[in-house]
C-alpha cells in the first residue's frame, strides 16, 4: 500500500512523486529501472475507476564507471489499484463561493473539473529563482518579490528551533519534523513561534500542543499568525486571550482570519473595532459575522500565507543586514 497526497502530486522538482521499479538478476545485480510519475498518469483516472493500467520502458544506464549506456532494455506492464481519489480535487488553488469556483487551475491537462466552472487553465510551474544573495545593491528586491517556489527554497535555509529536526519519509519525499523529546513526528512546522511559546508533541497521543512559558500552561490552539501589534497569550487558568500592544488592552476575540486590507484594533476601553484600509473607514461590525465557513476558511488560509511570507521576509532581511554589516566591517 502506498499513500500519497495531492500536495505531493503537485510537487514538481528533481524528484516528483513516483513509483520506482528496480529490476535485478538472480545474483542481485541491477539490470534496469523504471519510473511511474503520478503527474503524468492521473489524467487517465476517472470517477468510479479502481484500476490504472500502465506500460513503462525499462532503462539501464550502466554503472558510474561505464562509458556505454544501454538505454531501453525492455518494458514493464501492470495494474495499480487506487482508492480515495477526489473527483474534483485536482485543481491548484480555487475557492468555492456562492456556487462558483474562483481562481482554480488544473495541475495537469485533461483532468475532470466541476461543471460549475468553465474549462480552467492549466497550472504552470513558476520559473526558478536563485537563492538570496548578499552582494550588490539590488538583493533586497528579491526579499520583497519572491514567488511560492522561492519561498519554499528560502524556508529550507531557516533553521528549526532546538531540539527539532528535519527529516524525510523517503529520499525526495515530503519533509516532516521530529521532536526527540517525545520521539514523535508531525507535519506541522515548529518555526516562527511567538516569543514565550514552544511547540511540543504529546508522546502518548502524538498530538501537537503549545507550551506558554510565562504561565507554564498548554493549549492545542496555534499562537501564530496574529496581526502586527497582537499577541496570543494564556492565562494561569488556561484561558486563551489576545493582547493588543498599541492600546495595552486585551480581548477574548480572536483577531486572526480577517479579509485582506482589514485590521482589528482595540480602543482605550478595550472594545474591538475594525479598520478597512481600502475605504479608510472603521466599524464595530466584525466582517466575519454571518459569513459561511468556506469563506472564513479561505480568509484564514490567505492570512496565514501572508503571515508566513512576512516571517520569511523578516528573517531574510535580518540576514542580509548582518551580512552587509560584516562586509563593511571587513
N, C-alpha and C positions, 0 to 999 in steps of 0.2 A: 504494500500500500504506500502510495506516495502522495503527501499532502502539499498543496501549494496555495497561494493566494493571488488575487487579482493584482495586488501591488507587485508581486514577483513577476507576474506576466508582463507588466508594463516596464520592468527594468530593461534597459537597453544599453548594455555596456560590453566589456570584453567577454563577459560570461552570462549571457541571457539565460533565463530559466529553461532547463532542458533535461532530457534523459540521455545518459552517456552509456552506450553499449561498447563493451570491450570483448574481443574475441581472442582466445588463446588456443594453442595446440595441446596435445596430451602432456607435453613436458612443462606446460605453464608459460610458454613463450608467447608474448603478444603478437598476433598476426594481423590485427586490424581493429578499427573502431568506427563508430557511427554516432551521430548526434541527432536527436529529435528535439528541435526547438519548438516549444509550445506556441510561441507567437505566430509561427508560420502555419500551424495546423489548426488552431482554434477556429478560423473562418469556416472549416469543414463541419463544425459541430452545429447541430440544430436541436431545437426543443424535442424532448422525448427520446432522442437517441441515447443509447447507452454503450455504444461501441464505436471506436475510431480505428479504422484500418490504415496502416501506413506501410510504405516501402522506401527504404533508405539505402544509399550507396555505402559500402564498407570500404574505407580507405586505409592504406598503410604507407606511412611516411618514412619508415626506416628509423634506425637508432640515430642518436645525435651525432655519432661519428661516421655515419654512412653518407656518401655523396649521392647515391642514387635513390630517388623517390619512386615507389612503385605505383602510387596513385590508387585508383579503384581496383579492389581485388574481389569484389562480389557485391551482393545485396543482402539486406536483412528485411524481412517482411513479418508483420504481425498485427495483432489487435490489442487495443488498450480499452479497458472498461473504465468509464468515468461516471461520476455522480456529483450532485450538488453544484452543477454549473449554473450560475444565474443567467436566465434568459436575456435580461436586459441590463446586465452589469458590465458589459464590455465597452464602456464608454469612459473616456478620460474627463473628469470633472462633470459639470452639469448639476442643476438643481431643479427639483420638481416643485413648481409653484403654480397653483390655480390651473391644474390640468395641462400645464406646458412644461417642457424641459428646456432650460435655458443654459447655454454655454457648453453643452456636451459635445465631445468628439469621439469618433470611433478610433480605437487604437490599432485596428487592422482593417484592411479592405474587405467588404462583403459581409460584415457581421450583421446579425439581426438587430433592429433597433425599435423602440416603441413607435406605434402608429401615430402617436400624438405629435411627433416631430417629423419634419421633412428630413430627407437623407442628410445626416450630419457630415461635415468634412472629416477627413482622416487626420488623426493626430500625427504631427511631425516631430521627430527628435530635435530638440533645440541644439544649436551649434555649440561646439566645445569651447570652453573658456579656460585660459591659463589661470593657474592659481595666483593669488595675490602676490605682488612683488613689493619691494620696499625701495627700489631705486627710482630715480626720476621724479617728476613733479606731477604726473597725471595718475598715479596709482590710486589716489583716493576716489577717482571716478568709478573704479571697479568696486569699491566698497559700497557706493551708493546705487550702482546699477549692475546687479547680478541676477541671473535667472535661477530657476529651480535646480538645474544640474550643477551650476556653480555653487549654489547654496549647499548642496549635498557634499561637494568637494571640500568646501570650507569647514563644514561640520566635522569631517574626518580629521581635520587639523586641530580641533579643540579638544583638550584633554577632559577625561571624566574626573569627577571629584573622587578622592580616595575613600574607600578601597575598591571602588567599582572597576570592572574590567570589561573590555570589548571582546566579544567572541563571535564566531560564525557557526551556523549549524552544519555547514559543509563548505569546502573551498568555493569561493564565488557566490555563496548563498547569502541569505538575509542575516544581517547583524543583530545580535541580541546582547543583553547586558547582564553580567554575572555579579552577584553580591556574595563575596566569600564569607561574610558574617553569618548569613543564613544558608549558604551553599545552595542558592536558588537562582533562577534566571527569570528575566522579564523582557518584553519588547519595549517597555516604557523607558525612555531616555532619562537618566538621572541628572542631566546637566541643567544649568540655568535656574536652580532653585534659589528663591529669595534668601536674603540674609536670615539666619537663625532657623532655617529649615533644612531637613535632611530626608532623602528618600530611602526607605527600607523595604525589606520583604519579610513577611511573616513566614518563618521556617516551617510552621505546621501546615498552613493553608496555601502558601505560595502567593498570597495576595499582597499587592503593593500598598504601603501606607506611608504617612509622612509624620516625622517627629519634629515638634516645635520646641527648640532648646530652651526658650525662655521659661516655659511652664512645664517642660518635660511631658507635655500632652501629645497625643497622637490622633490622627484623623485619616479617613480614606479620601478626603477632598484634596485635590491637587491645588497647591497655593500659587501656582504660576499663572501667567497671562493677565495679571492685574494691569489696568491702565496706568500711565505715568502719574505719580503722586499718590498712588494707592498701595496698601499692603494688606494681605490677609493675615489674620492673627488667630490665636487660640487662647481662650480664657482658661483659668485654672479649673473651671467646672467642665471644660471640654467643649464649650460652645464656639463655633466659628463666627468671627465678625471681621469687619473691614475698616481700616483706618485711612482717613483722607488727610494727608500730611499738611497741605496748604491751610486748611481750616482747623487742624488739630482736633478733629471730631471723628466719631466712629458711628457705624451703622451695621445692621444685620442684612441689609440689602446688598446682594452681590453686584459689583459694578462691571462685571465681565459680560461678554456676549451681546454687546450693543452693535447696531449697524455702523458702518464706516462713516466718519465725519461727525459722530455723535459721542460726546464725552459726559460722564457723570461727575457730579460735584456735590459737596455739602455746604450749606450756608452756615452762618455763625450759630444758628440754633440746632444744627445737626440734621436739618431737613434735606432730603435728596432732591436735586433737580438736574436737568439735562440740557447741555449746550449743543446746539446744532451749528456747526461751523459753516455749512453751505448757506443757510438762510440767515446766519448771525442772530439767532434767536435763542431764548431759553424757555423751558416749560417744566411744570411739575409732573406732567404725564409721562410715565415710563413707556417708551416706544415698544417695549416687549409685551405690553399688555394686549391680550386678545389676538396675539399672533399664533398661527399654527406651529406645531412642534418642528415641522420641516424647515420653516423659515428661521426659527430660533437656532436650530442645529446648524444651519448654513451661516448664520451670523457668528455663532461660537467658533465654527471652523475658520472662517475668514479672519476673525480677530486673532486666533491662536497662530495662524500662519504669519500675520503681520508682526505679532509679538516675537516669534522665533527669529524672523528676519532682522528685527531690531536688535535682538540679543547678539546675533552673529555679527551684525554690522558694528555694534559697540565693541565686541571682542577684537575684531579685525582692526578697528580704528585705534584701539589701545596698543595693539602690537605694532602697528605702523608708527605711532608716535614714539614708542620705546625704541624701535629700531632706528628711526630717524634721529632721535636724540643721541643714541650711542654712536651713530656715524658722525655726527657733528662733534662729539667729544673726541673722537679719534683724529 
